Each structure stands twice: as C-alpha cells, then as structure tokens.
Amino acid sequence: METNRQKKVGGVLQRDLVDVIQKALAQTGVTGIIVSVSKVGVTTDLSQAKVYMSVFPHDKAAEMLREVKAVKPFIKHEIAQRTRHQLRRMPELQFFIDDSLEYIDGIDKSLKGTEDPIENPDLLPRRKKS
C-alpha cells in the first residue's frame, strides 16, 4: 500500500519525466515514436523509483529502453533540477517497458479474429476421457 507521500512523489516524477523524455526525443529528431510514462512506483524510503514506459509502436520499445538507459544520468539531473524545491534527495531511476497495452491488444485481436472458440468449439482441444 502506497502512502500519500509516495503517491505525490510518483506523480511529480511522472509528470516531469514525460516532459524530459519527450523533449529529448524532439531534440534528437526522432519522429514516429510515441513514448509515455504510464506509472512511477516509489519505495517507502523514497530512494528508488521504478518508471514504466509505454512505447508506440511496440517493436521500437527495446531500442527506446536502451536509449533512455544510456542517457539516464542526464534525465536524473534534469529531474533533480526541476524537483529541487520539492525533494531533498533524487530517487534512483529504474526504467522498464510497460507492455500492458500490447497484452490488451493481443486479447482484443483474439476476440475479434476469425478463429473464435465460442462460435467454433472444434478449435478447443478435446479432453480425453480415461
């Protein structure tokens, strides 16, 4: 269960991380990729922050994660400058890919596809009676 302080720090970090990452993408000239920060989880002692990023198109996610991890010191410095009046100490940032949208899309495609096991029960494996 997150405390109110953890939620506030996570919200501040999330808002600032979105600005910094999108600004960095614009400066490098990357087009056709959308990066958003879907969640920031902060530990109880506020020393670690897990940052979950959503990347569209999803096939560019691993590449974007590598690039973000490569410029992590710059991102951390920029966020520390923005939050210097709100946080005494900047949490250590850990970046992860949030693939929940890809998972939801896969379920949606399965349900809308031509192979619907509800309409055609022959697609389901039969249980053998022993």
Backbone as JSON Lines, residues from 0, in Angstrom:
{"i":0,"aa":"M","n":[0.84,-1.18,0.0],"ca":[0.0,0.0,0.0],"c":[0.89,1.24,0.0]}
{"i":1,"aa":"E","n":[0.67,2.08,-0.96],"ca":[1.46,3.3,-1.08],"c":[0.94,4.37,-0.13]}
{"i":2,"aa":"T","n":[1.86,5.09,0.48],"ca":[1.48,6.22,1.32],"c":[1.17,7.42,0.44]}
{"i":3,"aa":"N","n":[0.56,8.43,1.03],"ca":[0.26,9.64,0.27],"c":[1.53,10.3,-0.25]}
{"i":4,"aa":"R","n":[2.59,10.26,0.56],"ca":[3.86,10.87,0.14],"c":[4.43,10.14,-1.08]}
{"i":5,"aa":"Q","n":[4.36,8.81,-1.08],"ca":[4.85,8.04,-2.23],"c":[4.05,8.38,-3.48]}
{"i":6,"aa":"K","n":[2.74,8.51,-3.34],"ca":[1.89,8.83,-4.49],"c":[2.21,10.23,-5.03]}
{"i":7,"aa":"K","n":[2.42,11.19,-4.12],"ca":[2.74,12.55,-4.55],"c":[4.09,12.61,-5.26]}
{"i":8,"aa":"V","n":[5.1,11.96,-4.7],"ca":[6.42,11.95,-5.32],"c":[6.35,11.24,-6.67]}
{"i":9,"aa":"G","n":[5.63,10.12,-6.74],"ca":[5.47,9.4,-8.0],"c":[4.78,10.25,-9.05]}
{"i":10,"aa":"G","n":[3.77,11.0,-8.65],"ca":[3.06,11.87,-9.59],"c":[3.94,12.99,-10.1]}
{"i":11,"aa":"V","n":[4.73,13.6,-9.21],"ca":[5.63,14.67,-9.61],"c":[6.68,14.13,-10.58]}
{"i":12,"aa":"L","n":[7.26,12.98,-10.24],"ca":[8.27,12.38,-11.12],"c":[7.68,12.01,-12.47]}
{"i":13,"aa":"Q","n":[6.47,11.46,-12.47],"ca":[5.84,11.04,-13.72],"c":[5.63,12.23,-14.64]}
{"i":14,"aa":"R","n":[5.09,13.31,-14.1],"ca":[4.82,14.49,-14.92],"c":[6.12,15.06,-15.5]}
{"i":15,"aa":"D","n":[7.16,15.16,-14.66],"ca":[8.42,15.73,-15.13],"c":[9.15,14.79,-16.08]}
{"i":16,"aa":"L","n":[9.07,13.49,-15.84],"ca":[9.73,12.53,-16.74],"c":[9.13,12.57,-18.14]}
{"i":17,"aa":"V","n":[7.83,12.72,-18.23],"ca":[7.18,12.8,-19.54],"c":[7.74,14.0,-20.3]}
{"i":18,"aa":"D","n":[7.83,15.16,-19.62],"ca":[8.35,16.36,-20.28],"c":[9.79,16.18,-20.74]}
{"i":19,"aa":"V","n":[10.63,15.63,-19.87],"ca":[12.05,15.49,-20.17],"c":[12.27,14.49,-21.32]}
{"i":20,"aa":"I","n":[11.59,13.35,-21.27],"ca":[11.78,12.33,-22.3],"c":[11.27,12.82,-23.66]}
{"i":21,"aa":"Q","n":[10.1,13.45,-23.67],"ca":[9.57,13.94,-24.94],"c":[10.42,15.08,-25.5]}
{"i":22,"aa":"K","n":[10.96,15.92,-24.62],"ca":[11.84,17.0,-25.05],"c":[13.13,16.42,-25.64]}
{"i":23,"aa":"A","n":[13.67,15.39,-25.01],"ca":[14.88,14.75,-25.52],"c":[14.64,14.1,-26.88]}
{"i":24,"aa":"L","n":[13.47,13.48,-27.06],"ca":[13.14,12.89,-28.35],"c":[13.04,13.95,-29.44]}
{"i":25,"aa":"A","n":[12.43,15.08,-29.1],"ca":[12.29,16.15,-30.09],"c":[13.66,16.72,-30.46]}
{"i":26,"aa":"Q","n":[14.57,16.84,-29.5],"ca":[15.9,17.39,-29.78],"c":[16.73,16.46,-30.65]}
{"i":27,"aa":"T","n":[16.56,15.15,-30.47],"ca":[17.34,14.2,-31.28],"c":[16.73,13.99,-32.65]}
{"i":28,"aa":"G","n":[15.53,14.5,-32.88],"ca":[14.92,14.39,-34.19],"c":[14.19,13.08,-34.43]}
{"i":29,"aa":"V","n":[13.89,12.34,-33.38],"ca":[13.17,11.07,-33.53],"c":[11.71,11.38,-33.82]}
{"i":30,"aa":"T","n":[11.2,10.81,-34.91],"ca":[9.8,11.02,-35.26],"c":[9.12,9.66,-35.43]}
{"i":31,"aa":"G","n":[7.82,9.65,-35.28],"ca":[7.05,8.43,-35.48],"c":[7.03,7.5,-34.27]}
{"i":32,"aa":"I","n":[7.56,7.95,-33.15],"ca":[7.55,7.14,-31.93],"c":[6.92,7.95,-30.81]}
{"i":33,"aa":"I","n":[5.97,7.33,-30.13],"ca":[5.3,7.97,-29.01],"c":[5.75,7.26,-27.74]}
{"i":34,"aa":"V","n":[6.27,8.04,-26.8],"ca":[6.72,7.5,-25.52],"c":[5.94,8.2,-24.42]}
{"i":35,"aa":"S","n":[5.36,7.4,-23.53],"ca":[4.67,7.98,-22.38],"c":[5.09,7.22,-21.13]}
{"i":36,"aa":"V","n":[4.98,7.87,-20.01],"ca":[5.29,7.25,-18.72],"c":[3.96,6.86,-18.1]}
{"i":37,"aa":"S","n":[3.71,5.54,-18.02],"ca":[2.41,5.08,-17.56],"c":[2.31,4.99,-16.04]}
{"i":38,"aa":"K","n":[3.44,4.74,-15.36],"ca":[3.39,4.64,-13.9],"c":[4.79,4.85,-13.33]}
{"i":39,"aa":"V","n":[4.82,5.46,-12.15],"ca":[6.07,5.61,-11.41],"c":[5.8,5.1,-10.0]}
{"i":40,"aa":"G","n":[6.48,4.04,-9.62],"ca":[6.35,3.48,-8.28],"c":[7.57,3.85,-7.45]}
{"i":41,"aa":"V","n":[7.35,4.4,-6.27],"ca":[8.43,4.86,-5.41],"c":[8.46,3.99,-4.16]}
{"i":42,"aa":"T","n":[9.67,3.61,-3.71],"ca":[9.79,2.81,-2.49],"c":[9.43,3.65,-1.28]}
{"i":43,"aa":"T","n":[9.23,2.99,-0.15],"ca":[8.79,3.7,1.06],"c":[9.83,4.69,1.57]}
{"i":44,"aa":"D","n":[11.12,4.41,1.36],"ca":[12.15,5.35,1.8],"c":[12.49,6.4,0.73]}
{"i":45,"aa":"L","n":[11.76,6.39,-0.37],"ca":[11.9,7.35,-1.48],"c":[13.29,7.34,-2.11]}
{"i":46,"aa":"S","n":[13.99,6.21,-2.03],"ca":[15.33,6.14,-2.61],"c":[15.34,5.52,-4.01]}
{"i":47,"aa":"Q","n":[14.3,4.77,-4.36],"ca":[14.22,4.1,-5.66],"c":[12.89,4.45,-6.32]}
{"i":48,"aa":"A","n":[12.92,4.61,-7.63],"ca":[11.71,4.86,-8.4],"c":[11.71,3.97,-9.63]}
{"i":49,"aa":"K","n":[10.67,3.17,-9.76],"ca":[10.51,2.32,-10.94],"c":[9.63,3.06,-11.94]}
{"i":50,"aa":"V","n":[10.16,3.3,-13.11],"ca":[9.48,4.07,-14.15],"c":[9.04,3.11,-15.24]}
{"i":51,"aa":"Y","n":[7.73,3.04,-15.49],"ca":[7.18,2.17,-16.52],"c":[6.79,3.02,-17.72]}
{"i":52,"aa":"M","n":[7.41,2.72,-18.88],"ca":[7.19,3.49,-20.1],"c":[6.4,2.67,-21.11]}
{"i":53,"aa":"S","n":[5.47,3.34,-21.79],"ca":[4.76,2.74,-22.91],"c":[5.32,3.35,-24.19]}
{"i":54,"aa":"V","n":[5.62,2.49,-25.15],"ca":[6.19,2.95,-26.41],"c":[5.31,2.46,-27.54]}
{"i":55,"aa":"F","n":[4.99,3.38,-28.46],"ca":[4.21,3.01,-29.64],"c":[4.98,3.48,-30.86]}
{"i":56,"aa":"P","n":[5.26,2.67,-31.82],"ca":[4.94,1.27,-31.99],"c":[5.78,0.39,-31.06]}
{"i":57,"aa":"H","n":[5.18,-0.72,-30.68],"ca":[5.76,-1.57,-29.64],"c":[7.08,-2.22,-30.07]}
{"i":58,"aa":"D","n":[7.29,-2.4,-31.37],"ca":[8.53,-3.05,-31.82],"c":[9.76,-2.17,-31.6]}
{"i":59,"aa":"K","n":[9.57,-0.89,-31.31],"ca":[10.68,0.02,-31.02],"c":[10.95,0.14,-29.52]}
{"i":60,"aa":"A","n":[10.22,-0.62,-28.69],"ca":[10.31,-0.47,-27.24],"c":[11.69,-0.82,-26.69]}
{"i":61,"aa":"A","n":[12.27,-1.92,-27.13],"ca":[13.58,-2.34,-26.62],"c":[14.65,-1.31,-26.98]}
{"i":62,"aa":"E","n":[14.58,-0.79,-28.19],"ca":[15.54,0.23,-28.63],"c":[15.4,1.51,-27.79]}
{"i":63,"aa":"M","n":[14.17,1.93,-27.54],"ca":[13.94,3.13,-26.74],"c":[14.4,2.94,-25.3]}
{"i":64,"aa":"L","n":[14.19,1.74,-24.76],"ca":[14.62,1.47,-23.39],"c":[16.14,1.56,-23.29]}
{"i":65,"aa":"R","n":[16.86,1.02,-24.28],"ca":[18.32,1.13,-24.3],"c":[18.78,2.59,-24.36]}
{"i":66,"aa":"E","n":[18.11,3.37,-25.2],"ca":[18.49,4.78,-25.35],"c":[18.21,5.57,-24.08]}
{"i":67,"aa":"V","n":[17.09,5.3,-23.44],"ca":[16.75,6.01,-22.2],"c":[17.72,5.62,-21.1]}
{"i":68,"aa":"K","n":[18.08,4.35,-21.02],"ca":[19.04,3.92,-20.01],"c":[20.42,4.53,-20.27]}
{"i":69,"aa":"A","n":[20.76,4.76,-21.54],"ca":[22.05,5.35,-21.88],"c":[22.14,6.81,-21.43]}
{"i":70,"aa":"V","n":[21.02,7.52,-21.46],"ca":[21.02,8.94,-21.05],"c":[20.4,9.12,-19.66]}
{"i":71,"aa":"K","n":[20.37,8.07,-18.88],"ca":[19.78,8.14,-17.54],"c":[20.43,9.21,-16.66]}
{"i":72,"aa":"P","n":[21.75,9.38,-16.67],"ca":[22.32,10.46,-15.83],"c":[21.8,11.85,-16.21]}
{"i":73,"aa":"F","n":[21.65,12.11,-17.51],"ca":[21.1,13.39,-17.96],"c":[19.65,13.55,-17.48]}
{"i":74,"aa":"I","n":[18.85,12.49,-17.63],"ca":[17.45,12.55,-17.21],"c":[17.37,12.79,-15.7]}
{"i":75,"aa":"K","n":[18.18,12.07,-14.94],"ca":[18.16,12.22,-13.48],"c":[18.55,13.64,-13.09]}
{"i":76,"aa":"H","n":[19.56,14.2,-13.74],"ca":[19.98,15.57,-13.43],"c":[18.87,16.57,-13.76]}
{"i":77,"aa":"E","n":[18.26,16.4,-14.9],"ca":[17.19,17.31,-15.32],"c":[16.0,17.25,-14.35]}
{"i":78,"aa":"I","n":[15.62,16.04,-13.93],"ca":[14.51,15.88,-12.98],"c":[14.9,16.46,-11.62]}
{"i":79,"aa":"A","n":[16.14,16.26,-11.21],"ca":[16.6,16.8,-9.92],"c":[16.53,18.33,-9.93]}
{"i":80,"aa":"Q","n":[16.87,18.95,-11.06],"ca":[16.79,20.4,-11.16],"c":[15.34,20.88,-11.08]}
{"i":81,"aa":"R","n":[14.44,20.14,-11.68],"ca":[13.02,20.53,-11.67],"c":[12.37,20.33,-10.3]}
{"i":82,"aa":"T","n":[12.82,19.33,-9.56],"ca":[12.17,19.0,-8.28],"c":[13.0,19.41,-7.07]}
{"i":83,"aa":"R","n":[13.98,20.29,-7.26],"ca":[14.89,20.62,-6.15],"c":[14.19,21.29,-4.98]}
{"i":84,"aa":"H","n":[13.04,21.92,-5.2],"ca":[12.31,22.55,-4.1],"c":[11.28,21.61,-3.48]}
{"i":85,"aa":"Q","n":[11.07,20.46,-4.09],"ca":[10.07,19.51,-3.6],"c":[10.7,18.28,-2.97]}
{"i":86,"aa":"L","n":[11.88,17.88,-3.44],"ca":[12.54,16.68,-2.94],"c":[13.92,17.02,-2.41]}
{"i":87,"aa":"R","n":[14.27,16.46,-1.27],"ca":[15.61,16.66,-0.74],"c":[16.62,15.83,-1.51]}
{"i":88,"aa":"R","n":[16.21,14.61,-1.82],"ca":[17.12,13.68,-2.49],"c":[16.4,13.06,-3.68]}
{"i":89,"aa":"M","n":[17.09,13.01,-4.79],"ca":[16.51,12.45,-6.01],"c":[16.57,10.93,-5.95]}
{"i":90,"aa":"P","n":[15.43,10.24,-6.14],"ca":[15.46,8.77,-6.15],"c":[16.25,8.23,-7.34]}
{"i":91,"aa":"E","n":[16.8,7.04,-7.17],"ca":[17.48,6.34,-8.27],"c":[16.41,5.83,-9.23]}
{"i":92,"aa":"L","n":[16.56,6.11,-10.51],"ca":[15.55,5.76,-11.5],"c":[15.88,4.41,-12.14]}
{"i":93,"aa":"Q","n":[14.86,3.56,-12.23],"ca":[14.96,2.28,-12.93],"c":[13.87,2.27,-14.0]}
{"i":94,"aa":"F","n":[14.26,2.05,-15.24],"ca":[13.3,2.12,-16.35],"c":[12.9,0.72,-16.8]}
{"i":95,"aa":"F","n":[11.59,0.57,-17.07],"ca":[11.02,-0.68,-17.54],"c":[10.01,-0.38,-18.64]}
{"i":96,"aa":"I","n":[9.77,-1.37,-19.5],"ca":[8.75,-1.24,-20.54],"c":[7.43,-1.76,-19.99]}
{"i":97,"aa":"D","n":[6.39,-0.96,-20.15],"ca":[5.04,-1.36,-19.76],"c":[4.37,-1.96,-21.0]}
{"i":98,"aa":"D","n":[4.2,-3.28,-20.99],"ca":[3.63,-3.95,-22.16],"c":[2.16,-4.3,-21.97]}
{"i":99,"aa":"S","n":[1.49,-3.64,-21.06],"ca":[0.09,-3.96,-20.81],"c":[-0.79,-3.61,-22.02]}
{"i":100,"aa":"L","n":[-0.45,-2.54,-22.75],"ca":[-1.24,-2.2,-23.94],"c":[-1.09,-3.27,-25.02]}
{"i":101,"aa":"E","n":[0.11,-3.82,-25.17],"ca":[0.34,-4.9,-26.14],"c":[-0.46,-6.14,-25.75]}
{"i":102,"aa":"Y","n":[-0.49,-6.43,-24.46],"ca":[-1.24,-7.58,-23.96],"c":[-2.73,-7.41,-24.21]}
{"i":103,"aa":"I","n":[-3.26,-6.23,-23.95],"ca":[-4.68,-5.94,-24.18],"c":[-4.99,-6.03,-25.67]}
{"i":104,"aa":"D","n":[-4.07,-5.52,-26.51],"ca":[-4.27,-5.58,-27.95],"c":[-4.31,-7.02,-28.45]}
{"i":105,"aa":"G","n":[-3.46,-7.88,-27.88],"ca":[-3.47,-9.3,-28.25],"c":[-4.79,-9.98,-27.89]}
{"i":106,"aa":"I","n":[-5.32,-9.67,-26.72],"ca":[-6.61,-10.23,-26.32],"c":[-7.71,-9.72,-27.24]}
{"i":107,"aa":"D","n":[-7.67,-8.44,-27.56],"ca":[-8.68,-7.85,-28.44],"c":[-8.64,-8.5,-29.83]}
{"i":108,"aa":"K","n":[-7.44,-8.72,-30.36],"ca":[-7.33,-9.36,-31.67],"c":[-7.84,-10.8,-31.63]}
{"i":109,"aa":"S","n":[-7.59,-11.49,-30.53],"ca":[-8.07,-12.87,-30.39],"c":[-9.59,-12.92,-30.39]}
{"i":110,"aa":"L","n":[-10.18,-11.96,-29.7],"ca":[-11.64,-11.95,-29.61],"c":[-12.3,-11.53,-30.92]}
{"i":111,"aa":"K","n":[-11.65,-10.65,-31.66],"ca":[-12.22,-10.17,-32.92],"c":[-11.82,-11.01,-34.12]}
{"i":112,"aa":"G","n":[-10.9,-11.95,-33.91],"ca":[-10.38,-12.75,-35.02],"c":[-11.41,-13.73,-35.57]}
{"i":113,"aa":"T","n":[-11.02,-14.39,-36.67],"ca":[-11.92,-15.35,-37.32],"c":[-11.98,-16.66,-36.56]}
{"i":114,"aa":"E","n":[-10.96,-16.94,-35.77],"ca":[-10.94,-18.19,-35.01],"c":[-11.49,-17.95,-33.61]}
{"i":115,"aa":"D","n":[-12.78,-17.93,-33.51],"ca":[-13.45,-17.69,-32.24],"c":[-13.87,-19.02,-31.64]}
{"i":116,"aa":"P","n":[-13.27,-19.44,-30.53],"ca":[-13.62,-20.74,-29.95],"c":[-15.03,-20.81,-29.39]}
{"i":117,"aa":"I","n":[-15.65,-19.67,-29.16],"ca":[-17.03,-19.68,-28.67],"c":[-17.97,-20.09,-29.79]}
{"i":118,"aa":"E","n":[-17.74,-19.56,-30.99],"ca":[-18.58,-19.9,-32.13],"c":[-18.21,-21.24,-32.75]}
{"i":119,"aa":"N","n":[-16.94,-21.6,-32.68],"ca":[-16.49,-22.85,-33.27],"c":[-15.76,-23.66,-32.2]}
{"i":120,"aa":"P","n":[-16.49,-24.5,-31.46],"ca":[-15.87,-25.25,-30.36],"c":[-14.85,-26.29,-30.81]}
{"i":121,"aa":"D","n":[-14.79,-26.59,-32.11],"ca":[-13.8,-27.55,-32.6],"c":[-12.37,-27.02,-32.47]}
{"i":122,"aa":"L","n":[-12.21,-25.72,-32.29],"ca":[-10.87,-25.15,-32.12],"c":[-10.28,-25.48,-30.76]}
{"i":123,"aa":"L","n":[-11.11,-25.74,-29.78],"ca":[-10.63,-26.09,-28.46],"c":[-10.18,-27.54,-28.41]}
{"i":124,"aa":"P","n":[-9.12,-27.82,-27.73],"ca":[-8.69,-29.23,-27.63],"c":[-9.72,-30.04,-26.83]}
{"i":125,"aa":"R","n":[-9.98,-31.22,-27.3],"ca":[-10.94,-32.09,-26.63],"c":[-10.26,-32.76,-25.46]}
{"i":126,"aa":"R","n":[-11.0,-32.93,-24.38],"ca":[-10.49,-33.66,-23.23],"c":[-10.72,-35.14,-23.46]}
{"i":127,"aa":"K","n":[-9.68,-35.88,-23.22],"ca":[-9.8,-37.32,-23.4],"c":[-10.29,-37.94,-22.1]}
{"i":128,"aa":"K","n":[-11.27,-38.79,-22.23],"ca":[-11.77,-39.49,-21.05],"c":[-10.96,-40.77,-20.85]}
{"i":129,"aa":"S","n":[-10.47,-40.95,-19.65],"ca":[-9.66,-42.15,-19.38],"c":[-10.48,-43.23,-18.75]}
